[in-house]
């Protein structure tokens, strides 16, 4: 093999290696596998389920659960922090408070805060919203 052919072969190999490396990097960034299919994300851990009857047992200032959009929240620690006072939340203690919550027009920050207090979801047969199913 002549020196020119050898250099051309090395240059072609180098370009091919760079292209392969770039393709692998791009594939990793967009989640492709060698088969061209994204792997399925791991399923979210199953959340505990509760019935409305179970939620109704938690209707006290020292044990306060609410249902919002089919999700169950233990808001006991939040009662004293609520801007409108604990009484407004205790009116819906142990019940579905979605209408009251939605009707007030809570901020995005209030919605984000809910995550900290979520303890589960309603059983599927008692859900009224698609979001918890």
Secondary structure, 3 states (H helix, E strand, C coil): CCHHHHHHHHHHHHHHHHHHHHHHHHHHHHCCCCCCCCCCCCCCCCCCEECHHHHHCCEECCEEEEEECCEEEECHHHHHHCCCCHHHHHCCCCCECHHHHHHHCCCHHHHHHHHHHEEEEECHHHCCCHHHC
